[in-house]
């Protein structure tokens, strides 16, 4: 018993020290979740492990923040760029928009990375390059690496509202200075980036965003009961959620206009045991990249009635898929706005190319 108390005190001491070193502010709902009513909550760390942290410590770490909107950068990429560096769009400088290659007559796509990623990470350049390879679009990458690359997941969660607010201000400035129409905008956010995209969608003042692709929205420290602090189906005309690590690093409950559960949504083929869930969690953006490059016929998912059915159709249903089961495209371009609503299942392979 004494050893157990010592270990608990050690955890509290280390966590309190982290709270002193890293301060933040985020209006998260810290009430007990329906999974665990205790005061201790599991939080992932950069080593791919889980640690238990007391809710009071999390709350204390959320009271102050040194992370500011100026710490978020936005880089525009178009087919007209002379080099690969893109063009920096500054919130406080409308001339940076007017003098850029941004054109309002082109669709605009914004990519928001998650924890342990940055503007130069594979998720950002893979999605960016897939878009520009196939379409003449404005592609903007939001980079909040000064916070997201921190070892402390709690700190990264605390930065999400600021990232979302910064993105909202950029979109409204693009509307004022560049003539951007929100009905031409898609936001693509992975993990914590999905929640930042949702906050931007909630707060934008110059219209409603057309589509948000929420790629395995982060679950730890977010509540199904607090939609104001996370991605929600009302944050755009159409919100598509792709669940790949449901119940661990990602949300399991449907929270979008349409929710897709590849291979059941919780564990992805080819990821092995993967106790921490990182492989399955990353598969969401990997699948999305391929949806931009594959024909629609390979991306069709089958509608299901409830979460108990997302593992896949029954044998009887397989034989009548074309006749009685509604099928819609997951991801891709354009989005399935107006065609998809509810829950969907799709089967993918264990390695690229994922869609057969």
C-alpha positions, 0 to 999 in steps of 0.5 A: 500500500505504501509503495502505491501511495509513493507512486501516486504522489510521484505522478502528482508531483511530476504533473504539477511540475509540468503545470508550472512549466507549461500554462494554457487556457482553454474552455474545456468541459472537465466533467467526468465522461461516461467512460470513467467517473473517477477524478483520474483521466488517461492522457496520451504522451509523445512516447506513444504511451498513456499516463493518468492525470488528475482532473484538477491538475488539467484544470490548473494547467488550463488557466493561463496561456502564452500561446497567441494567435500570432503563433499560428502561421498560414501559408498559401500554395497554388500552382502559380507559386514560383517555389515550394515555400508558398506565400505567408498570409498574415492576419494583421496585414491585408496586403499579404492577401492582396499581393499573393496568388490567392484568387477568389474564383478558385476553390479554397482548401485549408489543412489543419494538422494535429498534435505532434505535427506541423506545417511541414509534416507528411499530413500537410504536404501530402494533402496539399500536393494531392490537391494541387496535382489534380486541381487549380485551387488555393491550398492553405496550410495552418501551422501551429507547431510551436504548440502542437510539437510539445511533448505535453498533450494537455498543452496542445489541447489548450492551444486548439481554441486559439488555432480555431480563432486564428483560422476564423480571422483569416477566413474573414480577412480573406473574405474582406480583402480577397473576395473569398466566398465561404461556400467555396471553402473546405477545411480538412483537420486531423485529430486536434486539427479537426476540433480547431476547424470546428471552432473556426466554422462556429465563429466565422462571420462572413458566411457558412463554410461549405465542408469540414472533413474531420479526420479522426477527431481527438477524443482525450480531454474532449466530451461528447456533451460539450459540442461547443468545444469540439467539431460538431455537425453544425459547424459547416453546411456539411461535416464529414467525420472519418473514424479510424481509432474510435474510442481510443485517440478518436471519437467513437460517437457520430458527431458529423453530418455523415460519419464514416467507419472504415473497417469498423472505425476502431482499428485499421488493418496493417496496424498490428497490436498498436496499443497506443492507437497512433497507427490507426489514428494516422490512417484517417489522413492517409485514407483521405489523401487517397480519396483525392486520387481514386475514382468515386467507384472505389470510395463507395461506403455502405450506409448502416443504421447504428454503431453496432452495424459499423463493422460491416454488412451481413452476408445477406446484405453483401448479395444485395448491396446494389439493390437495397443499401445506400452507398455514397463516396467517402472523402474525395472531391467534391465532398458528398454534401447533399448526398450523405447523412448518417453512418457508413461502413467501408472496407480498406486494405492494410497498405496503400493503395487502400481502396480496391 
